[in-house]
Amino acid sequence: MVLLVMAAILAVGGCEGDSRTAVGVSSEQAAVVKEVARDYQQASVDQDYEAACEARTKRLLRSWDADTVAECVDITSAPRVGDYRDARVSTGEPIMLPAFGPHPSGIGLRVTVRSTLGGLVKHTALRLVPGERESWLVDQMANLVDETDTGAVQAALEGRL
């Protein structure tokens, strides 16, 4: 949880003149967003629901019928089927996302959870948006089936997949 909080309070923007990745995100921003997304997903895998819920925007909490972090924890802490204690989280490349519906512009990327014990491979597209005090928060998530590149991430977060 400490790592998640530390990553989330890093600067939202990159410095002027910094290098850019091919998808329009500075290399500094990409590193921060990847760490925040990975820590968010790992918190869920590790059943640290408080950390996972704290990393969500109020809009995403409400979409789960929760107004508070405590309510979110109650909703998401249902018993899990399968053994995922060996699960590891990886991330794809970030891409800049325009505002879509109720979601503000932000950065999208894929997170993947793999577990050899539980036989799980799950890909999720996340939209991270600037939060308070120069943090990043998860505002939207969508399941990815086969396609996991940045185009699939953008399509899923815009309801086209």
PyRosetta script that sets phi, psi and omega in degrees:
from pyrosetta import init, pose_from_sequence

init()
pose = pose_from_sequence("MVLLVMAAILAVGGCEGDSRTAVGVSSEQAAVVKEVARDYQQASVDQDYEAACEARTKRLLRSWDADTVAECVDITSAPRVGDYRDARVSTGEPIMLPAFGPHPSGIGLRVTVRSTLGGLVKHTALRLVPGERESWLVDQMANLVDETDTGAVQAALEGRL")
pose.set_psi(1, -39.7)
pose.set_omega(1, -180.0)
pose.set_phi(2, -60.8)
pose.set_psi(2, -41.9)
pose.set_omega(2, 179.3)
pose.set_phi(3, -62.5)
pose.set_psi(3, -40.3)
pose.set_omega(3, 178.4)
pose.set_phi(4, -61.8)
pose.set_psi(4, -45.6)
pose.set_omega(4, -179.6)
pose.set_phi(5, -66.4)
pose.set_psi(5, -42.7)
pose.set_omega(5, -179.8)
pose.set_phi(6, -62.6)
pose.set_psi(6, -43.2)
pose.set_omega(6, 179.9)
pose.set_phi(7, -66.5)
pose.set_psi(7, -36.5)
pose.set_omega(7, -176.6)
pose.set_phi(8, -70.8)
pose.set_psi(8, -23.8)
pose.set_omega(8, -178.2)
pose.set_phi(9, -92.9)
pose.set_psi(9, 2.0)
pose.set_omega(9, 174.6)
pose.set_phi(10, -67.3)
pose.set_psi(10, 159.8)
pose.set_omega(10, -175.1)
pose.set_phi(11, -55.6)
pose.set_psi(11, 140.6)
pose.set_omega(11, 179.9)
pose.set_phi(12, -70.9)
pose.set_psi(12, -44.6)
pose.set_omega(12, -175.3)
pose.set_phi(13, -104.3)
pose.set_psi(13, 155.2)
pose.set_omega(13, 173.8)
pose.set_phi(14, -81.5)
pose.set_psi(14, 167.7)
pose.set_omega(14, 178.9)
pose.set_phi(15, -75.3)
pose.set_psi(15, 150.9)
pose.set_omega(15, 179.1)
pose.set_phi(16, -61.4)
pose.set_psi(16, 134.8)
pose.set_omega(16, 178.2)
pose.set_phi(17, 85.8)
pose.set_psi(17, 4.2)
pose.set_omega(17, -179.8)
pose.set_phi(18, -75.6)
pose.set_psi(18, 167.1)
pose.set_omega(18, -176.8)
pose.set_phi(19, -72.1)
pose.set_psi(19, 153.7)
pose.set_omega(19, -178.9)
pose.set_phi(20, -117.1)
pose.set_psi(20, 144.7)
pose.set_omega(20, 173.9)
pose.set_phi(21, -83.6)
pose.set_psi(21, 173.9)
pose.set_omega(21, -177.7)
pose.set_phi(22, -67.2)
pose.set_psi(22, -16.0)
pose.set_omega(22, -176.1)
pose.set_phi(23, -104.5)
pose.set_psi(23, 16.7)
pose.set_omega(23, 173.2)
pose.set_phi(24, 84.5)
pose.set_psi(24, 11.7)
pose.set_omega(24, 179.3)
pose.set_phi(25, -112.8)
pose.set_psi(25, 133.5)
pose.set_omega(25, 179.2)
pose.set_phi(26, -62.7)
pose.set_psi(26, 153.7)
pose.set_omega(26, -179.1)
pose.set_phi(27, -62.7)
pose.set_psi(27, -33.5)
pose.set_omega(27, 178.0)
pose.set_phi(28, -68.2)
pose.set_psi(28, -44.9)
pose.set_omega(28, 177.1)
pose.set_phi(29, -62.4)
pose.set_psi(29, -42.9)
pose.set_omega(29, -179.2)
pose.set_phi(30, -58.5)
pose.set_psi(30, -44.4)
pose.set_omega(30, -179.6)
pose.set_phi(31, -62.3)
pose.set_psi(31, -43.9)
pose.set_omega(31, -179.6)
pose.set_phi(32, -65.9)
pose.set_psi(32, -48.2)
pose.set_omega(32, -176.7)
pose.set_phi(33, -64.7)
pose.set_psi(33, -40.3)
pose.set_omega(33, 177.6)
pose.set_phi(34, -60.7)
pose.set_psi(34, -42.8)
pose.set_omega(34, -179.7)
pose.set_phi(35, -66.3)
pose.set_psi(35, -43.2)
pose.set_omega(35, 179.2)
pose.set_phi(36, -62.7)
pose.set_psi(36, -46.0)
pose.set_omega(36, -179.6)
pose.set_phi(37, -63.8)
pose.set_psi(37, -43.5)
pose.set_omega(37, 179.4)
pose.set_phi(38, -63.7)
pose.set_psi(38, -45.0)
pose.set_omega(38, 179.8)
pose.set_phi(39, -64.5)
pose.set_psi(39, -37.9)
pose.set_omega(39, 177.3)
pose.set_phi(40, -60.8)
pose.set_psi(40, -50.6)
pose.set_omega(40, -177.9)
pose.set_phi(41, -68.1)
pose.set_psi(41, -38.1)
pose.set_omega(41, 179.1)
pose.set_phi(42, -65.1)
pose.set_psi(42, -35.5)
pose.set_omega(42, 176.6)
pose.set_phi(43, -60.1)
pose.set_psi(43, -40.5)
pose.set_omega(43, 177.0)
pose.set_phi(44, -65.6)
pose.set_psi(44, -44.7)
pose.set_omega(44, 179.3)
pose.set_phi(45, -60.6)
pose.set_psi(45, -41.3)
pose.set_omega(45, -178.6)
pose.set_phi(46, -80.0)
pose.set_psi(46, 2.3)
pose.set_omega(46, -178.2)
pose.set_phi(47, 61.6)
pose.set_psi(47, 30.9)
pose.set_omega(47, 172.6)
pose.set_phi(48, -92.2)
pose.set_psi(48, 71.9)
pose.set_omega(48, -172.4)
pose.set_phi(49, -66.7)
pose.set_psi(49, -27.7)
pose.set_omega(49, 177.4)
pose.set_phi(50, -63.7)
pose.set_psi(50, -46.6)
pose.set_omega(50, 178.6)
pose.set_phi(51, -63.6)
pose.set_psi(51, -42.0)
pose.set_omega(51, 179.9)
pose.set_phi(52, -64.0)
pose.set_psi(52, -43.5)
pose.set_omega(52, -179.2)
pose.set_phi(53, -69.1)
pose.set_psi(53, -35.6)
pose.set_omega(53, 177.9)
pose.set_phi(54, -65.3)
pose.set_psi(54, -23.8)
pose.set_omega(54, -177.7)
pose.set_phi(55, -87.4)
pose.set_psi(55, 5.9)
pose.set_omega(55, -179.4)
pose.set_phi(56, -102.7)
pose.set_psi(56, 149.1)
pose.set_omega(56, 174.6)
pose.set_phi(57, -71.7)
pose.set_psi(57, 161.9)
pose.set_omega(57, 176.4)
pose.set_phi(58, -59.4)
pose.set_psi(58, -36.8)
pose.set_omega(58, 178.4)
pose.set_phi(59, -60.8)
pose.set_psi(59, -44.5)
pose.set_omega(59, 179.8)
pose.set_phi(60, -69.0)
pose.set_psi(60, -39.1)
pose.set_omega(60, 175.6)
pose.set_phi(61, -57.3)
pose.set_psi(61, -46.8)
pose.set_omega(61, -179.0)
pose.set_phi(62, -63.5)
pose.set_psi(62, -32.7)
pose.set_omega(62, 178.7)
pose.set_phi(63, -66.7)
pose.set_psi(63, -18.6)
pose.set_omega(63, 175.6)
pose.set_phi(64, -98.1)
pose.set_psi(64, 13.9)
pose.set_omega(64, -178.0)
pose.set_phi(65, 61.2)
pose.set_psi(65, 37.6)
pose.set_omega(65, 177.2)
pose.set_phi(66, -125.4)
pose.set_psi(66, 135.1)
pose.set_omega(66, 175.6)
pose.set_phi(67, -100.2)
pose.set_psi(67, -17.4)
pose.set_omega(67, -177.5)
pose.set_phi(68, -132.6)
pose.set_psi(68, 165.2)
pose.set_omega(68, 175.9)
pose.set_phi(69, -62.2)
pose.set_psi(69, -40.5)
pose.set_omega(69, 179.9)
pose.set_phi(70, -60.2)
pose.set_psi(70, -42.6)
pose.set_omega(70, 177.7)
pose.set_phi(71, -65.4)
pose.set_psi(71, -39.3)
pose.set_omega(71, 177.5)
pose.set_phi(72, -61.1)
pose.set_psi(72, -43.8)
pose.set_omega(72, 179.0)
pose.set_phi(73, -60.7)
pose.set_psi(73, -43.4)
pose.set_omega(73, 179.1)
pose.set_phi(74, -60.7)
pose.set_psi(74, -40.5)
pose.set_omega(74, -177.3)
pose.set_phi(75, -71.6)
pose.set_psi(75, -41.7)
pose.set_omega(75, -172.8)
pose.set_phi(76, -90.5)
pose.set_psi(76, -5.0)
pose.set_omega(76, -175.8)
pose.set_phi(77, -93.9)
pose.set_psi(77, 24.8)
pose.set_omega(77, 176.7)
pose.set_phi(78, -61.9)
pose.set_psi(78, 148.3)
pose.set_omega(78, 178.7)
pose.set_phi(79, -55.8)
pose.set_psi(79, 144.6)
pose.set_omega(79, -176.1)
pose.set_phi(80, -99.8)
pose.set_psi(80, 143.9)
pose.set_omega(80, 175.5)
pose.set_phi(81, -95.7)
pose.set_psi(81, 127.7)
pose.set_omega(81, 178.5)
pose.set_phi(82, 103.0)
pose.set_psi(82, 165.5)
pose.set_omega(82, -178.7)
pose.set_phi(83, -111.0)
pose.set_psi(83, 110.8)
pose.set_omega(83, -176.8)
pose.set_phi(84, -121.4)
pose.set_psi(84, 25.0)
pose.set_omega(84, -175.5)
pose.set_phi(85, -64.8)
pose.set_psi(85, -18.6)
pose.set_omega(85, 178.5)
pose.set_phi(86, -95.3)
pose.set_psi(86, 4.9)
pose.set_omega(86, -174.0)
pose.set_phi(87, -61.4)
pose.set_psi(87, 140.2)
pose.set_omega(87, 177.3)
pose.set_phi(88, -126.1)
pose.set_psi(88, 149.5)
pose.set_omega(88, -177.3)
pose.set_phi(89, -114.2)
pose.set_psi(89, 134.9)
pose.set_omega(89, 173.5)
pose.set_phi(90, -128.2)
pose.set_psi(90, 164.1)
pose.set_omega(90, -179.0)
pose.set_phi(91, -126.8)
pose.set_psi(91, 156.6)
pose.set_omega(91, 173.8)
pose.set_phi(92, -95.8)
pose.set_psi(92, -168.4)
pose.set_omega(92, -180.0)
pose.set_phi(93, -81.9)
pose.set_psi(93, 137.3)
pose.set_omega(93, 178.7)
pose.set_phi(94, -73.4)
pose.set_psi(94, 153.7)
pose.set_omega(94, 177.3)
pose.set_phi(95, -140.1)
pose.set_psi(95, 141.4)
pose.set_omega(95, 176.5)
pose.set_phi(96, -69.1)
pose.set_psi(96, 136.7)
pose.set_omega(96, 179.9)
pose.set_phi(97, -121.0)
pose.set_psi(97, 134.7)
pose.set_omega(97, 173.8)
pose.set_phi(98, -75.2)
pose.set_psi(98, 165.6)
pose.set_omega(98, 174.1)
pose.set_phi(99, -59.4)
pose.set_psi(99, 146.4)
pose.set_omega(99, 179.0)
pose.set_phi(100, -148.0)
pose.set_psi(100, 122.5)
pose.set_omega(100, -178.3)
pose.set_phi(101, 54.7)
pose.set_psi(101, -128.1)
pose.set_omega(101, -179.6)
pose.set_phi(102, -81.7)
pose.set_psi(102, -2.7)
pose.set_omega(102, -174.3)
pose.set_phi(103, -93.0)
pose.set_psi(103, 129.2)
pose.set_omega(103, 177.4)
pose.set_phi(104, -72.6)
pose.set_psi(104, 166.8)
pose.set_omega(104, 175.6)
pose.set_phi(105, -61.6)
pose.set_psi(105, 154.5)
pose.set_omega(105, -178.5)
pose.set_phi(106, -174.6)
pose.set_psi(106, -150.7)
pose.set_omega(106, -179.5)
pose.set_phi(107, -124.7)
pose.set_psi(107, 131.8)
pose.set_omega(107, 178.0)
pose.set_phi(108, -109.6)
pose.set_psi(108, 150.1)
pose.set_omega(108, 173.8)
pose.set_phi(109, -162.4)
pose.set_psi(109, 163.4)
pose.set_omega(109, 178.5)
pose.set_phi(110, -93.1)
pose.set_psi(110, 138.6)
pose.set_omega(110, 166.6)
pose.set_phi(111, -118.2)
pose.set_psi(111, 140.8)
pose.set_omega(111, -179.6)
pose.set_phi(112, -124.7)
pose.set_psi(112, 132.5)
pose.set_omega(112, 174.8)
pose.set_phi(113, -108.6)
pose.set_psi(113, 126.9)
pose.set_omega(113, 178.2)
pose.set_phi(114, -125.4)
pose.set_psi(114, 132.5)
pose.set_omega(114, 177.1)
pose.set_phi(115, -135.8)
pose.set_psi(115, 121.7)
pose.set_omega(115, 177.3)
pose.set_phi(116, -78.2)
pose.set_psi(116, -33.7)
pose.set_omega(116, 179.2)
pose.set_phi(117, -66.9)
pose.set_psi(117, -44.7)
pose.set_omega(117, -177.5)
pose.set_phi(118, -92.4)
pose.set_psi(118, -4.0)
pose.set_omega(118, -179.8)
pose.set_phi(119, 66.6)
pose.set_psi(119, 26.8)
pose.set_omega(119, -175.0)
pose.set_phi(120, -97.4)
pose.set_psi(120, 133.3)
pose.set_omega(120, 165.5)
pose.set_phi(121, -136.4)
pose.set_psi(121, 112.3)
pose.set_omega(121, -176.2)
pose.set_phi(122, -130.2)
pose.set_psi(122, 127.0)
pose.set_omega(122, 178.5)
pose.set_phi(123, -108.1)
pose.set_psi(123, 133.1)
pose.set_omega(123, 179.3)
pose.set_phi(124, -133.0)
pose.set_psi(124, 137.0)
pose.set_omega(124, 173.0)
pose.set_phi(125, -92.1)
pose.set_psi(125, 131.7)
pose.set_omega(125, 178.7)
pose.set_phi(126, -118.6)
pose.set_psi(126, 140.7)
pose.set_omega(126, 169.3)
pose.set_phi(127, -106.4)
pose.set_psi(127, 118.8)
pose.set_omega(127, 175.3)
pose.set_phi(128, -105.8)
pose.set_psi(128, 137.3)
pose.set_omega(128, -178.3)
pose.set_phi(129, -128.1)
pose.set_psi(129, 155.4)
pose.set_omega(129, 177.5)
pose.set_phi(130, -62.0)
pose.set_psi(130, 134.6)
pose.set_omega(130, 176.4)
pose.set_phi(131, -106.0)
pose.set_psi(131, -162.4)
pose.set_omega(131, 178.1)
pose.set_phi(132, -74.1)
pose.set_psi(132, 155.3)
pose.set_omega(132, 176.1)
pose.set_phi(133, 50.5)
pose.set_psi(133, 47.7)
pose.set_omega(133, 174.8)
pose.set_phi(134, 56.7)
pose.set_psi(134, 41.5)
pose.set_omega(134, 177.6)
pose.set_phi(135, -110.1)
pose.set_psi(135, 171.1)
pose.set_omega(135, 173.6)
pose.set_phi(136, -116.5)
pose.set_psi(136, 138.1)
pose.set_omega(136, 178.6)
pose.set_phi(137, -130.0)
pose.set_psi(137, 150.7)
pose.set_omega(137, 176.7)
pose.set_phi(138, -79.7)
pose.set_psi(138, 123.8)
pose.set_omega(138, -178.1)
pose.set_phi(139, -110.1)
pose.set_psi(139, -20.8)
pose.set_omega(139, -176.3)
pose.set_phi(140, -155.6)
pose.set_psi(140, 147.0)
pose.set_omega(140, 174.0)
pose.set_phi(141, -142.8)
pose.set_psi(141, 147.7)
pose.set_omega(141, 178.7)
pose.set_phi(142, -147.2)
pose.set_psi(142, 140.6)
pose.set_omega(142, 177.9)
pose.set_phi(143, -71.9)
pose.set_psi(143, 142.1)
pose.set_omega(143, 173.6)
pose.set_phi(144, -111.3)
pose.set_psi(144, 140.5)
pose.set_omega(144, -177.9)
pose.set_phi(145, -96.6)
pose.set_psi(145, -78.6)
pose.set_omega(145, -176.9)
pose.set_phi(146, -106.1)
pose.set_psi(146, -46.0)
pose.set_omega(146, -177.6)
pose.set_phi(147, -77.7)
pose.set_psi(147, 129.4)
pose.set_omega(147, -177.7)
pose.set_phi(148, -129.5)
pose.set_psi(148, 11.2)
pose.set_omega(148, -179.7)
pose.set_phi(149, -79.5)
pose.set_psi(149, 178.5)
pose.set_omega(149, -176.5)
pose.set_phi(150, -64.0)
pose.set_psi(150, -31.5)
pose.set_omega(150, 177.0)
pose.set_phi(151, -64.9)
pose.set_psi(151, -39.8)
pose.set_omega(151, 177.6)
pose.set_phi(152, -67.6)
pose.set_psi(152, -37.7)
pose.set_omega(152, 177.5)
pose.set_phi(153, -61.2)
pose.set_psi(153, -49.5)
pose.set_omega(153, 180.0)
pose.set_phi(154, -61.9)
pose.set_psi(154, -44.5)
pose.set_omega(154, 179.4)
pose.set_phi(155, -60.7)
pose.set_psi(155, -43.5)
pose.set_omega(155, -179.0)
pose.set_phi(156, -65.1)
pose.set_psi(156, -38.5)
pose.set_omega(156, -177.5)
pose.set_phi(157, -80.3)
pose.set_psi(157, -8.3)
pose.set_omega(157, 174.7)
pose.set_phi(158, -110.7)
pose.set_psi(158, 13.7)
pose.set_omega(158, 174.9)
pose.set_phi(159, 71.6)
pose.set_psi(159, 20.1)
pose.set_omega(159, -178.0)
pose.set_phi(160, -98.6)
pose.set_psi(160, 0.5)
pose.set_omega(160, 179.7)
pose.set_phi(161, -110.3)
pose.dump_pdb("model.pdb")
